[in-house]
Amino acid sequence: MERREGGGRVTVSARLARAAAAAALTVTVPAVVPGAAWADPSPAQVRARLVKLNERADQLVERYNQATEAYRKARTKYRALDAELTAKGEQVAELRDELAAIAVHNYQFGPSMGWQRLAVGGPPEAMLSGMASLDQMAQDRAARIAAFEAATKGLRERRDQAKGALAEAEQARDDVRGKQEEVDDLVEQQTKLLRRLGAYRTGNPRGTGLTYTGPASGNAREALQFAFAQVGKPYRYGGTGPGSFDCSGLTQAAWRAAGVSLPRTTYTQWAWGAGRRVPLDQVQPGDLLFSKGLGHMGMYAGDGRMVHAPQTGDVIKVVALDDYWRGRLVGAIRP
């Protein structure tokens, strides 16, 4: 293919070559600094990268925990309603069998048989009483069947709604599971960075931790005693113990040991404590501390310290609430 330009013949390939040459003249060649292209990042750069990875992983983990918890609740509700519906169905079947037996009895030994017994000298009072009893039993069974069927209808509707909610929760959980590969990739990156820093810690799932000796009292002290006993155990996303925990799994388990039932995730624990929030400058030992974005949380231990399960490659530990941590916190809750 060709066309003329200014009276001459110009091929497409020639024009492309000319354009490439012109483009080459405009390319800026970067200066080359010996060794810079292959230099390893500094520890500060690695730590900054790790912080960003931790934040992203925290968000994904909490989404996964939320979806899993919602699925479990929906499944429990559906199974309970389904079992109740099955039980009522069995009761209705038994009543129908009884009613059928009464009908068969009436058919076989009904009014005509009663008059025959009266004609041959049977006691009329006994015969009439028996017939009335059978009628009453039949009416009673029929009324109970009607009541059970009405209750069963409403129960079936609730069961079907719960089944639909379960399907939605299962889909939501599967959608988050689709992010599992991304979480695993983040975990792998975290692990590599921590190993590069020489800071990767496997932890001891059977460790006995520390003894809490701080100022807490009452059930807050019990919760902190549990949390301190877990120090040194590894962080694992989705972990609820006993050998490993994630951040909200640790706080939930600690307060459960103190007799207080908390929801599973940071988001639901934050929502649960809507009426129990306290200013950060008024926290007391045992209070739950939440980071901005609700991707992470810990428990205030008193004396300016926090016990928490940090991130992949680390262990449950007690840390000082320095400027870094104080800058990340968004609020506190007193269980």
Backbone hydrogen bonds, N-H to C=O, Kabsch-Sander energy under -0.5 kcal/mol:
donor,donor_aa,acceptor,acceptor_aa,energy
3,R,10,V,-1.5
5,E,8,G,-2.3
8,G,5,E,-1.3
10,V,3,R,-2.4
10,V,8,G,-0.5
12,V,1,M,-1.0
15,R,11,T,-2.1
16,L,12,V,-2.5
17,A,13,S,-2.2
18,R,14,A,-2.3
19,A,15,R,-2.5
20,A,16,L,-2.5
21,A,17,A,-2.1
22,A,18,R,-2.1
23,A,19,A,-2.5
24,A,20,A,-2.1
25,L,21,A,-1.2
26,T,22,A,-0.7
26,T,23,A,-1.0
27,V,23,A,-0.6
27,V,24,A,-0.8
29,V,27,V,-0.6
33,V,31,A,-0.6
36,A,33,V,-2.1
37,A,33,V,-0.6
38,W,35,G,-0.6
39,A,36,A,-1.1
46,V,42,S,-2.5
47,R,43,P,-2.6
48,A,44,A,-2.1
49,R,45,Q,-2.3
50,L,46,V,-2.3
51,V,47,R,-2.2
52,K,48,A,-1.7
53,L,49,R,-2.2
54,N,50,L,-2.7
55,E,51,V,-2.2
56,R,52,K,-2.2
57,A,53,L,-2.9
58,D,54,N,-2.9
59,Q,55,E,-1.9
60,L,56,R,-2.2
61,V,57,A,-3.0
62,E,58,D,-2.4
63,R,59,Q,-2.1
64,Y,60,L,-2.4
65,N,61,V,-2.8
66,Q,62,E,-2.6
67,A,63,R,-2.4
68,T,64,Y,-2.5
69,E,65,N,-2.6
70,A,66,Q,-2.6
71,Y,67,A,-2.1
72,R,68,T,-2.3
73,K,69,E,-2.2
74,A,70,A,-2.3
75,R,71,Y,-2.5
76,T,72,R,-2.4
77,K,73,K,-2.3
78,Y,74,A,-2.4
79,R,75,R,-2.6
80,A,76,T,-2.1
81,L,77,K,-2.2
82,D,78,Y,-2.7
83,A,79,R,-2.3
84,E,80,A,-2.2
85,L,81,L,-2.5
86,T,82,D,-2.2
87,A,83,A,-2.2
88,K,84,E,-2.3
89,G,85,L,-2.3
90,E,86,T,-1.9
91,Q,87,A,-1.9
92,V,88,K,-2.5
93,A,89,G,-2.1
94,E,90,E,-2.1
95,L,91,Q,-2.3
96,R,92,V,-2.4
97,D,93,A,-2.1
98,E,94,E,-2.2
99,L,95,L,-2.6
100,A,96,R,-2.6
101,A,97,D,-2.3
102,I,98,E,-2.1
103,A,99,L,-2.3
104,V,100,A,-2.5
105,H,101,A,-2.3
106,N,102,I,-2.8
107,Y,103,A,-2.2
108,Q,104,V,-2.6
109,F,105,H,-3.3
114,G,110,G,-1.9
115,W,111,P,-2.2
116,Q,112,S,-1.8
117,R,113,M,-2.1
118,L,114,G,-1.9
119,A,115,W,-2.3
120,V,116,Q,-1.5
121,G,118,L,-1.4
122,G,117,R,-3.2
127,M,123,P,-2.0
128,L,124,P,-2.9
129,S,125,E,-2.5
130,G,126,A,-2.3
131,M,127,M,-2.3
132,A,128,L,-2.4
133,S,129,S,-2.3
134,L,130,G,-2.2
135,D,131,M,-2.2
136,Q,132,A,-2.6
137,M,133,S,-2.6
138,A,134,L,-2.5
139,Q,135,D,-2.6
140,D,136,Q,-2.6
141,R,137,M,-2.7
142,A,138,A,-2.5
143,A,139,Q,-2.4
144,R,140,D,-2.4
145,I,141,R,-2.5
146,A,142,A,-2.3
147,A,143,A,-2.2
148,F,144,R,-2.7
149,E,145,I,-2.9
150,A,146,A,-2.0
151,A,147,A,-2.3
152,T,148,F,-3.0
153,K,149,E,-2.1
154,G,150,A,-1.7
155,L,151,A,-2.4
156,R,152,T,-2.9
157,E,153,K,-2.0
158,R,154,G,-2.1
159,R,155,L,-2.7
160,D,156,R,-2.6
161,Q,157,E,-2.1
162,A,158,R,-2.4
163,K,159,R,-2.2
164,G,160,D,-2.0
165,A,161,Q,-2.4
166,L,162,A,-2.4
167,A,163,K,-2.1
168,E,164,G,-2.1
169,A,165,A,-2.5
170,E,166,L,-2.6
171,Q,167,A,-2.2
172,A,168,E,-2.5
173,R,169,A,-2.4
174,D,170,E,-2.4
175,D,171,Q,-2.4
176,V,172,A,-2.0
177,R,173,R,-2.3
178,G,174,D,-1.3
179,K,176,V,-2.0
180,Q,177,R,-2.1
183,V,179,K,-2.5
184,D,180,Q,-3.1
185,D,181,E,-2.2
186,L,182,E,-2.3
187,V,183,V,-2.8
188,E,184,D,-2.3
189,Q,185,D,-2.4
190,Q,186,L,-2.9
191,T,187,V,-2.6
192,K,188,E,-2.3
193,L,189,Q,-2.5
194,L,190,Q,-2.7
195,R,191,T,-2.5
196,R,192,K,-2.2
197,L,193,L,-1.9
198,G,194,L,-0.6
198,G,195,R,-0.7
199,A,194,L,-3.2
200,Y,194,L,-0.7
201,R,313,G,-2.6
204,N,232,G,-2.2
207,G,204,N,-2.3
210,L,228,F,-3.1
212,Y,210,L,-0.5
220,A,217,S,-1.0
221,R,217,S,-0.8
222,E,218,G,-1.5
223,A,219,N,-2.4
224,L,220,A,-2.3
225,Q,221,R,-2.6
226,F,222,E,-1.9
227,A,223,A,-2.4
228,F,224,L,-2.9
229,A,225,Q,-1.5
230,Q,226,F,-0.6
230,Q,227,A,-1.2
231,V,228,F,-1.3
232,G,316,I,-2.2
233,K,230,Q,-2.3
235,Y,314,D,-2.4
236,R,245,F,-1.8
239,G,236,R,-2.6
241,G,244,S,-2.2
245,F,234,P,-1.5
246,D,239,G,-2.2
250,L,246,D,-2.0
251,T,247,C,-1.7
252,Q,248,S,-2.3
253,A,249,G,-2.1
254,A,250,L,-2.6
255,W,251,T,-2.2
256,R,252,Q,-1.9
257,A,253,A,-1.9
258,A,254,A,-0.6
259,G,256,R,-1.8
260,V,255,W,-3.0
262,L,260,V,-0.7
269,Q,265,T,-2.4
270,W,266,T,-2.4
271,A,267,Y,-2.2
272,W,268,T,-2.6
273,G,269,Q,-1.6
274,A,271,A,-1.6
276,R,273,G,-2.1
278,V,332,A,-1.9
282,Q,279,P,-2.0
283,V,280,L,-0.8
286,G,300,Y,-3.5
287,D,284,Q,-2.4
288,L,333,I,-3.1
289,L,298,G,-2.6
290,F,331,G,-2.5
291,S,296,H,-2.7
292,K,328,R,-2.9
294,L,291,S,-2.1
295,G,292,K,-0.6
298,G,289,L,-2.2
299,M,307,V,-2.3
300,Y,287,D,-2.9
301,A,305,R,-2.6
302,G,305,R,-0.8
305,R,302,G,-1.0
306,M,319,V,-2.8
307,V,299,M,-2.5
308,H,317,K,-2.3
314,D,311,Q,-1.5
316,I,233,K,-2.8
317,K,308,H,-2.3
319,V,306,M,-3.1
319,V,317,K,-0.5
321,L,304,G,-2.9
322,D,320,A,-2.0
326,R,322,D,-2.7
327,G,323,D,-1.9
328,R,324,Y,-0.7
328,R,325,W,-1.0
329,L,325,W,-1.2
330,V,290,F,-3.2
331,G,290,F,-1.2
332,A,278,V,-0.8
333,I,288,L,-2.0
334,R,276,R,-2.3
